[in-house]
């Protein structure tokens, strides 16, 4: 656990302690850690195992099964491109391809500066506004390939202002 800072260890221990009286606390613990720490690497899984008595293998099984958990750090902006049927038919593959081309990463990857992550999603439930893109929870409707450079520029500008 040499990679975790003291603050990270304290935060994870605190989360585990918060759920100590729950019968099955693992999902709650992992959800809180994902939200606060950003991802759940092996070192974090080992610490959760130590705190809960749940084996690292079982924790890894949960983390790797559910798509909302991540084993690697994600970017400041998580770009989710819906590839469900309605979005796909309306050009979502070209949308994800353009994001990939501009950012130099594939779906499931994060830029080296930890600014952007691209995720290919199965369905956003926004079929009426296909192709739909979600960026940190904000849904962009009817995204056209020619809009993507402007969207990325807008996000970079926003990040520079913070």
Protein Blocks (a to p, Z undefined) as FASTA:
>chain_A
ZZpcfklmmmmmmmmmmmmmpmblmlmmmmmmmmmnopacfklmmmmmmmnopafklmmm
mmmmpmkbcfbdcdfbdcdddfbfklmmnopmmmmmmmmmmnopaehiacfklmaccddd
fbgoimmlcccddeehiacehiafklmmmmmmmmmmmmmmZZ
